[in-house]
Amino acid sequence: MSQHAEPTPGRPSRGDASWAQRSGDRTSGWVTGGVVFAGVLLLLNGALAVLQGIAAIAEDDVYARIGTYVYEMSLTGWGIVHVILGALVFVTGFGVLKDMAWARVAGIVLASLSLVAQFLFLPYAPVWSVIMMAIDVFVIWALASRQEHPSRT
């Protein structure tokens, strides 16, 4: 008679390293999914920021200022800021989806700049700016929470 009991089918044995690996894969898969979603959001955020900037440059009557604001800039200036920032965010979104090393850091920096720009653009499009700021916060979280795992040989 052996004193070692057979492991039950649903439970891992003490030496079963594959179970720990599978458990870690679920967490990293969720984070990886968040990074892919952040890449898609960066693409959309960039494209929408470019369109927002073009609308601000083309017609000054598209946006109406709501009240007074400490940080004032002309709509043409805001349009140029949004077009440039949006193009950079769009390119970075492609980099994040291609899993390029520079894209994660650039995505965090550009999403932070986009968050600040949207905050400063609040008097012109308050609801849209709040929505874009929430998206930027999610992108920053998803890109910052991704952890690189050393390759196993």
DSSP file with accessible surface (Angstrom, degrees, kcal/mol):
  #  RESIDUE AA STRUCTURE BP1 BP2  ACC     N-H-->O    O-->H-N    N-H-->O    O-->H-N    TCO  KAPPA ALPHA  PHI   PSI    X-CA   Y-CA   Z-CA
    1    1 A M              0   0  236      0, 0.0     2,-0.4     0, 0.0     0, 0.0   0.000 360.0 360.0 360.0 134.0    0.0    0.0    0.0
    2    2 A S        -     0   0   91      2,-0.1     0, 0.0     1,-0.1     0, 0.0  -0.721 360.0-152.1 -95.6 140.5    1.2    3.4   -0.9
    3    3 A Q  S    S+     0   0  192     -2,-0.4     2,-0.6     2,-0.1    -1,-0.1   0.507  70.8  97.6 -88.7  -5.4    0.7    6.3    1.4
    4    4 A H        -     0   0  161      1,-0.0     2,-0.2     0, 0.0    -2,-0.1  -0.751  69.5-142.9 -85.7 122.7    0.7    8.8   -1.4
    5    5 A A        -     0   0   94     -2,-0.6    -2,-0.1     1,-0.1     3,-0.0  -0.581  19.0-111.1 -84.4 146.6   -2.8    9.7   -2.4
    6    6 A E        -     0   0  168     -2,-0.2     2,-0.1     1,-0.1    -1,-0.1  -0.518  39.3-107.3 -71.9 139.6   -3.7   10.3   -6.0
    7    7 A P        -     0   0   74      0, 0.0     6,-0.1     0, 0.0    -1,-0.1  -0.424  34.5-110.8 -67.7 145.6   -4.5   13.9   -6.7
    8    8 A T    >   -     0   0   79      4,-0.1     3,-1.1     1,-0.1    -3,-0.0  -0.456  31.3-109.0 -74.6 152.1   -8.1   14.6   -7.4
    9    9 A P  T 3  S+     0   0  141      0, 0.0    -1,-0.1     0, 0.0     0, 0.0   0.814 112.7  40.4 -57.8 -34.8   -8.9   15.5  -10.9
   10   10 A G  T 3  S+     0   0   73      2,-0.1    -2,-0.0     0, 0.0     0, 0.0   0.660 104.8  74.3 -90.2 -10.9   -9.7   19.2  -10.4
   11   11 A R  S <  S-     0   0  186     -3,-1.1     2,-0.1     1,-0.0     8,-0.0  -0.804  77.7-123.3-109.5 142.7   -7.0   20.0   -7.9
   12   12 A P        -     0   0   47      0, 0.0     2,-0.2     0, 0.0    -4,-0.1  -0.451  21.7-125.6 -79.8 151.8   -3.3   20.5   -8.6
   13   13 A S    >   -     0   0   59     -2,-0.1     3,-1.5    -6,-0.1     6,-0.1  -0.479  33.2-100.8 -85.5 169.2   -0.7   18.4   -6.8
   14   14 A R  T 3  S+     0   0  258      1,-0.3    -1,-0.1    -2,-0.2     0, 0.0   0.863 121.6  43.4 -61.4 -34.4    2.1   20.1   -5.0
   15   15 A G  T 3  S+     0   0   73      1,-0.1     2,-1.4     2,-0.0    -1,-0.3   0.320  80.8 115.9 -95.4   9.2    4.7   19.6   -7.8
   16   16 A D    <>  +     0   0   54     -3,-1.5     4,-0.8     1,-0.2     3,-0.5  -0.623  32.1 169.7 -84.7  93.1    2.3   20.5  -10.6
   17   17 A A  H  >  +     0   0   76     -2,-1.4     4,-2.0     1,-0.2    -1,-0.2   0.752  69.5  69.7 -74.9 -22.9    3.9   23.7  -12.0
   18   18 A S  H  > S+     0   0   49      1,-0.2     4,-2.6     2,-0.2    -1,-0.2   0.852  94.0  56.1 -66.9 -30.2    1.7   23.7  -15.1
   19   19 A W  H  > S+     0   0  103     -3,-0.5     4,-2.4     2,-0.2    -1,-0.2   0.936 107.6  47.8 -65.5 -43.9   -1.3   24.6  -12.9
   20   20 A A  H  X S+     0   0   59     -4,-0.8     4,-2.2     1,-0.2    -2,-0.2   0.899 111.9  50.7 -63.1 -37.6    0.5   27.7  -11.6
   21   21 A Q  H  X S+     0   0   89     -4,-2.0     4,-2.0     2,-0.2    -2,-0.2   0.927 110.4  48.4 -66.6 -42.6    1.4   28.6  -15.1
   22   22 A R  H  X S+     0   0  130     -4,-2.6     4,-1.5     1,-0.2    -2,-0.2   0.896 110.6  52.0 -64.0 -38.9   -2.2   28.3  -16.3
   23   23 A S  H  X S+     0   0   44     -4,-2.4     4,-1.1     1,-0.2    -1,-0.2   0.917 111.1  46.8 -63.5 -41.8   -3.3   30.4  -13.4
   24   24 A G  H  X S+     0   0   37     -4,-2.2     4,-2.5     1,-0.2     5,-0.2   0.829 105.9  60.3 -69.1 -30.9   -0.9   33.1  -14.3
   25   25 A D  H  X S+     0   0   78     -4,-2.0     4,-2.5     1,-0.2    -1,-0.2   0.866  99.2  56.5 -66.5 -33.7   -1.9   33.0  -17.9
   26   26 A R  H  X S+     0   0  166     -4,-1.5     4,-1.8     2,-0.2    -1,-0.2   0.933 111.0  43.2 -63.6 -43.2   -5.4   33.9  -17.1
   27   27 A T  H  X S+     0   0   94     -4,-1.1     4,-2.2     2,-0.2    -2,-0.2   0.947 116.9  45.2 -68.1 -46.9   -4.3   37.1  -15.4
   28   28 A S  H  X S+     0   0   28     -4,-2.5     4,-3.0     1,-0.2    -1,-0.2   0.854 110.3  56.0 -68.0 -30.5   -1.8   38.0  -18.0
   29   29 A G  H  X S+     0   0   41     -4,-2.5     4,-2.6    -5,-0.2    -1,-0.2   0.905 107.4  48.8 -65.1 -39.3   -4.4   37.2  -20.7
   30   30 A W  H  X S+     0   0  170     -4,-1.8     4,-1.9     2,-0.2    -2,-0.2   0.932 114.4  45.1 -65.6 -42.5   -6.8   39.6  -19.2
   31   31 A V  H  X S+     0   0   26     -4,-2.2     4,-2.2     2,-0.2    -2,-0.2   0.915 112.5  51.4 -68.0 -40.8   -4.1   42.3  -19.0
   32   32 A T  H  X S+     0   0   54     -4,-3.0     4,-2.5     1,-0.2    -2,-0.2   0.917 108.6  51.7 -62.0 -41.0   -3.0   41.5  -22.6
   33   33 A G  H  X S+     0   0   40     -4,-2.6     4,-2.5     1,-0.2    -1,-0.2   0.891 108.5  51.8 -61.1 -37.9   -6.6   41.8  -23.7
   34   34 A G  H  X S+     0   0   11     -4,-1.9     4,-2.5     2,-0.2    -2,-0.2   0.880 108.6  50.8 -65.5 -35.0   -6.7   45.2  -21.9
   35   35 A V  H  X S+     0   0    4     -4,-2.2     4,-2.4     2,-0.2    -2,-0.2   0.912 110.3  48.5 -70.3 -40.4   -3.6   46.3  -23.8
   36   36 A V  H  X S+     0   0   76     -4,-2.5     4,-2.3     2,-0.2    -2,-0.2   0.938 113.0  48.1 -63.2 -44.0   -5.1   45.2  -27.1
   37   37 A F  H  X S+     0   0  110     -4,-2.5     4,-2.7     1,-0.2    -2,-0.2   0.902 110.0  52.8 -62.6 -38.6   -8.3   47.1  -26.2
   38   38 A A  H  X S+     0   0    0     -4,-2.5     4,-2.5     2,-0.2    -1,-0.2   0.892 107.3  52.6 -63.5 -38.2   -6.1   50.1  -25.2
   39   39 A G  H  X S+     0   0    0     -4,-2.4     4,-2.1     2,-0.2    -2,-0.2   0.921 110.7  46.4 -62.9 -42.8   -4.4   50.0  -28.6
   40   40 A V  H  X S+     0   0   56     -4,-2.3     4,-2.6     2,-0.2    -2,-0.2   0.918 112.2  50.8 -64.9 -42.4   -7.8   50.0  -30.4
   41   41 A L  H  X S+     0   0   22     -4,-2.7     4,-3.3     1,-0.2     5,-0.2   0.876 107.9  53.3 -63.5 -36.1   -8.9   52.9  -28.1
   42   42 A L  H  X S+     0   0    0     -4,-2.5     4,-2.6     2,-0.2    -1,-0.2   0.915 109.1  49.4 -63.4 -42.6   -5.7   54.8  -29.0
   43   43 A L  H  X S+     0   0   27     -4,-2.1     4,-2.4     2,-0.2    -2,-0.2   0.950 116.6  41.0 -59.3 -49.7   -6.5   54.4  -32.7
   44   44 A L  H  X S+     0   0   97     -4,-2.6     4,-2.9     2,-0.2     5,-0.2   0.910 114.3  52.0 -66.4 -42.1  -10.0   55.6  -32.2
   45   45 A N  H  X S+     0   0    4     -4,-3.3     4,-2.3    -5,-0.2    -1,-0.2   0.913 111.8  47.5 -60.3 -42.5   -9.0   58.4  -29.8
   46   46 A G  H  X S+     0   0    0     -4,-2.6     4,-2.2    -5,-0.2    -2,-0.2   0.933 113.0  47.1 -65.2 -45.6   -6.4   59.6  -32.3
   47   47 A A  H  X S+     0   0   37     -4,-2.4     4,-2.3    -5,-0.2    -2,-0.2   0.926 114.6  46.7 -63.4 -42.7   -8.7   59.5  -35.3
   48   48 A L  H  X S+     0   0   70     -4,-2.9     4,-2.6     1,-0.2    -1,-0.2   0.872 110.2  53.1 -69.3 -33.9  -11.5   61.3  -33.3
   49   49 A A  H  X S+     0   0    5     -4,-2.3     4,-2.6    -5,-0.2    -1,-0.2   0.892 108.3  50.8 -67.2 -38.1   -9.0   63.9  -32.0
   50   50 A V  H  X S+     0   0   37     -4,-2.2     4,-2.7     2,-0.2    -2,-0.2   0.942 112.8  45.8 -63.1 -45.4   -7.9   64.7  -35.6
   51   51 A L  H  X S+     0   0  108     -4,-2.3     4,-2.3     2,-0.2    -2,-0.2   0.894 112.1  51.7 -63.6 -39.0  -11.5   65.1  -36.7
   52   52 A Q  H  X S+     0   0    8     -4,-2.6     4,-1.8     2,-0.2    -1,-0.2   0.910 111.5  47.7 -62.4 -42.3  -12.2   67.2  -33.6
   53   53 A G  H  X S+     0   0    0     -4,-2.6     4,-2.3     2,-0.2    -2,-0.2   0.898 109.9  51.3 -67.0 -40.4   -9.2   69.4  -34.5
   54   54 A I  H  X S+     0   0   89     -4,-2.7     4,-3.0     1,-0.2     5,-0.3   0.914 109.6  50.7 -64.0 -40.5  -10.2   69.7  -38.1
   55   55 A A  H  X S+     0   0   29     -4,-2.3     4,-1.6     1,-0.2     7,-0.3   0.887 111.0  49.0 -63.5 -36.8  -13.7   70.8  -37.0
   56   56 A A  H  < S+     0   0    0     -4,-1.8    -1,-0.2    -5,-0.2    -2,-0.2   0.872 116.4  42.2 -71.3 -35.2  -12.1   73.4  -34.7
   57   57 A I  H  < S+     0   0   70     -4,-2.3    -2,-0.2    -5,-0.1     3,-0.2   0.919 115.5  48.0 -75.9 -43.4   -9.9   74.7  -37.5
   58   58 A A  H  < S+     0   0   66     -4,-3.0     2,-0.5     1,-0.2    -3,-0.2   0.932 122.6  17.2 -68.7 -48.8  -12.4   74.7  -40.3
   59   59 A E    ><  -     0   0  106     -4,-1.6     3,-1.1    -5,-0.3     4,-0.4  -0.973  53.1-162.2-133.1 122.2  -15.4   76.5  -38.7
   60   60 A D  T 3  S+     0   0   98     -2,-0.5     3,-0.2     1,-0.2    -1,-0.1   0.624  91.3  65.2 -76.2 -10.3  -15.3   78.5  -35.6
   61   61 A D  T 3  S+     0   0  127      1,-0.2    -1,-0.2     3,-0.1    -5,-0.1   0.442  80.7  79.2 -92.5   2.9  -19.1   78.2  -35.2
   62   62 A V  S <  S+     0   0   81     -3,-1.1     2,-0.4    -7,-0.3    -1,-0.2   0.922  97.3  43.3 -71.1 -42.7  -18.9   74.4  -34.6
   63   63 A Y  S    S-     0   0   40     -4,-0.4     2,-0.4    -3,-0.2    -1,-0.1  -0.852  71.4-160.3-107.2 138.2  -17.9   74.8  -31.0
   64   64 A A        -     0   0   74     60,-0.6     2,-0.3    -2,-0.4    -3,-0.1  -0.958  23.7-120.3-115.6 133.7  -19.5   77.4  -28.6
   65   65 A R        -     0   0   93     -2,-0.4     2,-0.8     1,-0.1    59,-0.2  -0.530  19.2-148.2 -73.3 134.6  -17.7   78.4  -25.5
   66   66 A I        -     0   0  107     57,-1.6    59,-0.1    -2,-0.3    -1,-0.1  -0.888  59.7 -42.1-105.8 103.8  -19.6   77.7  -22.3
   67   67 A G  S    S-     0   0   54     -2,-0.8     2,-0.3     2,-0.0    -1,-0.0  -0.134  91.6 -48.8  73.8-171.3  -18.8   80.4  -19.7
   68   68 A T        -     0   0  133     -3,-0.1     2,-0.3     4,-0.0    -2,-0.0  -0.668  52.6-165.0 -98.5 158.3  -15.4   81.8  -19.0
   69   69 A Y        -     0   0   49     -2,-0.3     3,-0.1     1,-0.1    -2,-0.0  -0.997  25.5-134.1-145.6 145.1  -12.3   79.7  -18.5
   70   70 A V  S    S+     0   0  127     -2,-0.3     2,-1.2     1,-0.2    -1,-0.1   0.914  98.2  59.4 -66.9 -42.3   -8.9   80.4  -17.1
   71   71 A Y  S    S+     0   0  133     49,-0.1     2,-0.4     2,-0.0    -1,-0.2  -0.696  76.3 178.9 -94.4  93.3   -6.9   78.6  -19.8
   72   72 A E        +     0   0  129     -2,-1.2     2,-0.3    -3,-0.1    -4,-0.0  -0.782  11.3 156.0-102.1 139.0   -8.0   80.4  -23.0
   73   73 A M        -     0   0   78     -2,-0.4    -2,-0.0     0, 0.0     5,-0.0  -0.970  45.5 -97.2-150.5 151.5   -6.8   79.7  -26.5
   74   74 A S     >  -     0   0   75     -2,-0.3     4,-2.3     1,-0.1     5,-0.2  -0.281  33.3-115.6 -67.8 157.9   -8.3   80.3  -29.9
   75   75 A L  H  > S+     0   0   20      1,-0.2     4,-2.6     2,-0.2     5,-0.2   0.857 117.1  56.6 -64.3 -32.0  -10.2   77.5  -31.5
   76   76 A T  H  > S+     0   0   60      2,-0.2     4,-2.3     1,-0.2    -1,-0.2   0.926 107.3  48.7 -64.8 -41.4   -7.7   77.4  -34.3
   77   77 A G  H  > S+     0   0   18      1,-0.2     4,-2.3     2,-0.2    -2,-0.2   0.925 112.5  47.7 -62.1 -44.4   -4.9   76.9  -31.8
   78   78 A W  H  X S+     0   0    9     -4,-2.3     4,-2.6     1,-0.2    -1,-0.2   0.879 109.4  54.8 -63.8 -37.5   -6.9   74.1  -30.1
   79   79 A G  H  X S+     0   0    0     -4,-2.6     4,-2.4     2,-0.2    -2,-0.2   0.927 108.5  47.3 -62.0 -43.2   -7.6   72.6  -33.5
   80   80 A I  H  X S+     0   0   84     -4,-2.3     4,-2.5     2,-0.2     5,-0.3   0.925 111.9  50.9 -64.5 -42.7   -3.9   72.4  -34.3
   81   81 A V  H  X S+     0   0   51     -4,-2.3     4,-2.7     1,-0.2     5,-0.3   0.940 112.6  46.1 -59.5 -45.9   -3.1   70.9  -30.9
   82   82 A H  H  X S+     0   0    2     -4,-2.6     4,-2.5     2,-0.2    -1,-0.2   0.885 111.9  50.6 -67.7 -37.8   -5.8   68.2  -31.4
   83   83 A V  H  X S+     0   0   43     -4,-2.4     4,-2.2    -5,-0.2    -2,-0.2   0.953 115.7  41.2 -65.8 -46.8   -4.7   67.4  -35.0
   84   84 A I  H  X S+     0   0  100     -4,-2.5     4,-2.2     2,-0.2    -2,-0.2   0.955 119.4  44.0 -66.4 -49.1   -1.0   67.0  -34.0
   85   85 A L  H  X S+     0   0   21     -4,-2.7     4,-2.6    -5,-0.3     5,-0.2   0.915 113.6  52.0 -63.4 -40.7   -1.8   65.1  -30.8
   86   86 A G  H  X S+     0   0    1     -4,-2.5     4,-2.5    -5,-0.3    -1,-0.2   0.898 108.6  50.2 -63.5 -40.2   -4.4   62.9  -32.5
   87   87 A A  H  X S+     0   0   48     -4,-2.2     4,-2.3    -5,-0.2    -1,-0.2   0.924 112.4  47.3 -65.3 -41.4   -2.0   61.9  -35.3
   88   88 A L  H  X S+     0   0   91     -4,-2.2     4,-2.2     1,-0.2    -2,-0.2   0.907 112.7  48.9 -65.4 -41.2    0.7   61.0  -32.8
   89   89 A V  H  X S+     0   0    2     -4,-2.6     4,-2.3     2,-0.2    -2,-0.2   0.909 109.9  52.8 -64.7 -40.3   -1.9   59.0  -30.7
   90   90 A F  H  X S+     0   0   77     -4,-2.5     4,-1.6     2,-0.2    -2,-0.2   0.942 110.6  45.7 -61.1 -47.7   -3.1   57.2  -33.8
   91   91 A V  H  X S+     0   0   86     -4,-2.3     4,-1.9     1,-0.2    -1,-0.2   0.907 111.9  52.5 -63.7 -39.5    0.4   56.1  -34.8
   92   92 A T  H  X S+     0   0    6     -4,-2.2     4,-2.6     1,-0.2    -1,-0.2   0.872 102.6  59.1 -65.6 -35.1    1.1   55.0  -31.3
   93   93 A G  H  X S+     0   0    0     -4,-2.3     4,-2.2     2,-0.2    -1,-0.2   0.910 105.3  49.3 -59.3 -41.5   -2.1   52.9  -31.3
   94   94 A F  H  X S+     0   0  100     -4,-1.6     4,-1.8     1,-0.2    -1,-0.2   0.913 110.2  51.6 -62.5 -40.7   -0.7   51.0  -34.3
   95   95 A G  H  <>S+     0   0    3     -4,-1.9     5,-2.6     2,-0.2    -2,-0.2   0.899 108.7  50.1 -63.0 -39.8    2.6   50.5  -32.3
   96   96 A V  H ><5S+     0   0    8     -4,-2.6     3,-1.3     1,-0.2    -1,-0.2   0.923 110.7  49.4 -65.2 -41.6    0.7   49.2  -29.3
   97   97 A L  H 3<5S+     0   0   71     -4,-2.2    -1,-0.2     1,-0.3    -2,-0.2   0.830 110.5  50.3 -68.1 -28.7   -1.2   46.7  -31.5
   98   98 A K  T 3<5S-     0   0  153     -4,-1.8    -1,-0.3    -5,-0.2    -2,-0.2   0.414 113.7-122.9 -85.5  -0.2    2.1   45.6  -33.1
   99   99 A D  T < 5 +     0   0   90     -3,-1.3     2,-0.3    -4,-0.2    -3,-0.2   0.876  47.4 172.1  60.8  42.9    3.5   45.1  -29.5
  100  100 A M     >< -     0   0   84     -5,-2.6     4,-0.8     1,-0.1     3,-0.5  -0.603  37.4-130.0 -83.1 145.4    6.4   47.5  -30.1
  101  101 A A  H >> S+     0   0   94     -2,-0.3     4,-0.7     1,-0.2     3,-0.5   0.885 104.9  49.5 -64.7 -40.7    8.5   48.4  -27.1
  102  102 A W  H 3> S+     0   0  129      1,-0.2     4,-2.4     2,-0.2    -1,-0.2   0.774  98.4  70.3 -70.1 -24.3    8.4   52.1  -27.6
  103  103 A A  H 3> S+     0   0    0     -3,-0.5     4,-2.8     1,-0.2    -1,-0.2   0.829  91.3  55.8 -69.6 -32.8    4.7   52.2  -28.0
  104  104 A R  H <X S+     0   0   63     -4,-0.8     4,-2.1    -3,-0.5    -1,-0.2   0.956 113.8  39.4 -65.0 -48.3    3.8   51.4  -24.4
  105  105 A V  H  X S+     0   0   98     -4,-0.7     4,-2.5     2,-0.2     5,-0.2   0.940 118.3  48.3 -66.9 -44.4    5.7   54.3  -23.0
  106  106 A A  H  X S+     0   0   28     -4,-2.4     4,-3.2     1,-0.2     5,-0.3   0.891 110.0  53.7 -62.7 -37.4    4.7   56.6  -25.8
  107  107 A G  H  X S+     0   0    0     -4,-2.8     4,-2.5    -5,-0.2     5,-0.2   0.907 109.2  47.5 -63.9 -40.8    1.1   55.6  -25.3
  108  108 A I  H  X S+     0   0   47     -4,-2.1     4,-2.0     2,-0.2    -2,-0.2   0.941 115.6  45.1 -64.9 -44.7    1.2   56.4  -21.6
  109  109 A V  H  X S+     0   0   77     -4,-2.5     4,-2.4     1,-0.2    -2,-0.2   0.946 116.8  44.2 -65.3 -46.8    2.8   59.8  -22.3
  110  110 A L  H  X S+     0   0   19     -4,-3.2     4,-2.7     1,-0.2    -1,-0.2   0.876 111.9  52.0 -70.0 -35.9    0.5   60.7  -25.2
  111  111 A A  H  X S+     0   0    0     -4,-2.5     4,-2.3    -5,-0.3    -1,-0.2   0.886 110.3  50.5 -65.8 -35.4   -2.7   59.5  -23.3
  112  112 A S  H  X S+     0   0   48     -4,-2.0     4,-2.2    -5,-0.2    -2,-0.2   0.923 111.9  46.4 -66.2 -43.4   -1.6   61.7  -20.4
  113  113 A L  H  X S+     0   0   93     -4,-2.4     4,-2.8     1,-0.2    -2,-0.2   0.898 112.1  51.4 -64.8 -38.6   -1.1   64.7  -22.8
  114  114 A S  H  X S+     0   0    4     -4,-2.7     4,-2.8     2,-0.2     5,-0.2   0.896 107.4  53.2 -64.1 -39.6   -4.5   63.9  -24.4
  115  115 A L  H  X S+     0   0   46     -4,-2.3     4,-2.1     2,-0.2    -2,-0.2   0.937 111.7  45.0 -60.8 -45.2   -6.1   63.9  -20.9
  116  116 A V  H  X S+     0   0   77     -4,-2.2     4,-2.4     2,-0.2    -2,-0.2   0.926 113.1  50.7 -65.4 -43.5   -4.7   67.3  -20.1
  117  117 A A  H  X S+     0   0    7     -4,-2.8     4,-1.3     1,-0.2    -2,-0.2   0.909 110.8  48.6 -62.3 -40.8   -5.7   68.7  -23.6
  118  118 A Q  H  < S+     0   0    1     -4,-2.8     4,-0.3     2,-0.2    -1,-0.2   0.879 109.4  53.1 -67.5 -35.1   -9.2   67.4  -23.2
  119  119 A F  H >< S+     0   0   92     -4,-2.1     3,-1.2     1,-0.2    -2,-0.2   0.923 110.6  46.5 -63.5 -43.0   -9.4   68.9  -19.7
  120  120 A L  H 3< S+     0   0   38     -4,-2.4    -1,-0.2     1,-0.2    -2,-0.2   0.727 109.1  56.2 -71.4 -19.9   -8.4   72.3  -21.1
  121  121 A F  T >X S+     0   0    0     -4,-1.3     3,-1.6    -5,-0.2     4,-1.4   0.397  75.3 108.9 -90.2   2.2  -10.9   71.9  -24.0
  122  122 A L  T <4  +     0   0   38     -3,-1.2    -1,-0.2     1,-0.3     7,-0.1   0.825  68.5  59.6 -50.5 -41.0  -13.8   71.4  -21.5
  123  123 A P  T 34 S+     0   0    9      0, 0.0   -57,-1.6     0, 0.0    -1,-0.3   0.787 109.8  43.7 -64.2 -22.2  -15.5   74.8  -22.2
  124  124 A Y  T <4 S+     0   0   20     -3,-1.6   -60,-0.6     1,-0.2    -2,-0.2   0.828 135.4   7.2 -91.1 -36.6  -15.9   73.9  -25.8
  125  125 A A     X  +     0   0   16     -4,-1.4     4,-2.5    -7,-0.2     5,-0.2  -0.577  69.6 171.4-145.8  77.2  -17.2   70.3  -25.6
  126  126 A P  H  > S+     0   0   51      0, 0.0     4,-1.9     0, 0.0     5,-0.2   0.915  77.5  41.4 -62.9 -47.0  -17.8   69.4  -21.9
  127  127 A V  H  > S+     0   0  109      1,-0.2     4,-2.2     2,-0.2     5,-0.2   0.946 117.9  46.6 -68.1 -46.2  -19.5   66.0  -22.3
  128  128 A W  H  > S+     0   0   93      1,-0.2     4,-2.6     2,-0.2     5,-0.2   0.900 110.9  53.0 -63.2 -39.6  -17.2   64.8  -25.1
  129  129 A S  H  X S+     0   0    0     -4,-2.5     4,-2.3     1,-0.2    -1,-0.2   0.901 108.4  49.8 -64.2 -39.4  -14.1   65.9  -23.2
  130  130 A V  H  X S+     0   0   80     -4,-1.9     4,-2.1    -5,-0.2    -1,-0.2   0.916 111.2  49.5 -65.7 -41.0  -15.2   64.0  -20.1
  131  131 A I  H  X S+     0   0   77     -4,-2.2     4,-2.1     1,-0.2    -2,-0.2   0.939 112.3  47.5 -62.4 -45.1  -15.8   60.9  -22.1
  132  132 A M  H  X S+     0   0    1     -4,-2.6     4,-2.4     1,-0.2    -2,-0.2   0.872 109.3  53.9 -66.3 -34.9  -12.3   61.2  -23.8
  133  133 A M  H  X S+     0   0   34     -4,-2.3     4,-2.3     2,-0.2    -1,-0.2   0.909 107.5  50.7 -65.8 -39.7  -10.7   61.8  -20.4
  134  134 A A  H  X S+     0   0   64     -4,-2.1     4,-2.1     2,-0.2    -2,-0.2   0.917 110.6  49.3 -63.9 -40.5  -12.2   58.5  -19.1
  135  135 A I  H  X S+     0   0   45     -4,-2.1     4,-2.4     1,-0.2    -2,-0.2   0.921 109.8  51.8 -63.3 -42.8  -10.9   56.7  -22.1
  136  136 A D  H  X S+     0   0    0     -4,-2.4     4,-2.6     1,-0.2    -2,-0.2   0.899 107.6  52.2 -61.5 -39.8   -7.4   58.2  -21.6
  137  137 A V  H  X S+     0   0   84     -4,-2.3     4,-2.5     1,-0.2    -1,-0.2   0.927 110.3  48.3 -63.5 -42.2   -7.4   57.0  -18.0
  138  138 A F  H  X S+     0   0   65     -4,-2.1     4,-2.9     2,-0.2     5,-0.2   0.922 111.0  50.6 -63.0 -43.3   -8.3   53.5  -19.0
  139  139 A V  H  X S+     0   0    0     -4,-2.4     4,-2.6     2,-0.2     5,-0.3   0.931 110.7  48.8 -60.9 -44.8   -5.6   53.5  -21.7
  140  140 A I  H  X S+     0   0   40     -4,-2.6     4,-2.3     1,-0.2     5,-0.2   0.939 113.3  47.4 -61.0 -45.1   -3.0   54.7  -19.1
  141  141 A W  H  X S+     0   0  115     -4,-2.5     4,-2.0     1,-0.2    -2,-0.2   0.935 112.9  47.9 -62.0 -46.8   -4.1   52.0  -16.7
  142  142 A A  H  X S+     0   0    1     -4,-2.9     4,-0.6     1,-0.2    -1,-0.2   0.908 115.6  43.7 -64.6 -41.0   -4.0   49.2  -19.3
  143  143 A L  H  < S+     0   0    0     -4,-2.6     3,-0.3    -5,-0.2    -1,-0.2   0.859 115.7  47.8 -73.9 -33.0   -0.6   50.2  -20.6
  144  144 A A  H  < S+     0   0   62     -4,-2.3    -2,-0.2    -5,-0.3    -1,-0.2   0.794 108.6  54.2 -77.8 -25.4    0.9   50.7  -17.2
  145  145 A S  H  < S+     0   0   33     -4,-2.0     2,-0.3    -5,-0.2    -1,-0.2   0.599  81.2 107.6 -87.5  -7.9   -0.4   47.5  -15.7
  146  146 A R     <  -     0   0   39     -4,-0.6     2,-0.5    -3,-0.3  -118,-0.0  -0.514  54.1-162.0 -71.5 129.9    1.1   45.2  -18.5
  147  147 A Q        -     0   0  141     -2,-0.3     2,-0.4  -119,-0.1    -2,-0.1  -0.955  14.7-129.9-117.0 132.7    4.1   43.3  -17.2
  148  148 A E        -     0   0  115     -2,-0.5     3,-0.0     3,-0.0    -2,-0.0  -0.632  19.8-149.2 -78.7 132.4    6.6   41.6  -19.4
  149  149 A H        -     0   0  108     -2,-0.4     3,-0.1     3,-0.0     2,-0.0  -0.874  22.8-111.5-100.5 136.2    7.3   38.0  -18.6
  150  150 A P        -     0   0  111      0, 0.0     2,-0.1     0, 0.0    -1,-0.0  -0.360  41.5-102.0 -63.8 142.4   10.8   36.6  -19.2
  151  151 A S        -     0   0  110      1,-0.1     2,-0.4    -2,-0.0    -3,-0.0  -0.439  32.9-135.4 -69.4 139.8   10.8   34.1  -22.0
  152  152 A R              0   0  175     -2,-0.1    -1,-0.1    -3,-0.1    -3,-0.0  -0.816 360.0 360.0 -97.6 135.1   10.9   30.5  -20.9
  153  153 A T              0   0  183     -2,-0.4     0, 0.0     0, 0.0     0, 0.0  -0.688 360.0 360.0-110.8 360.0   13.2   28.1  -22.7
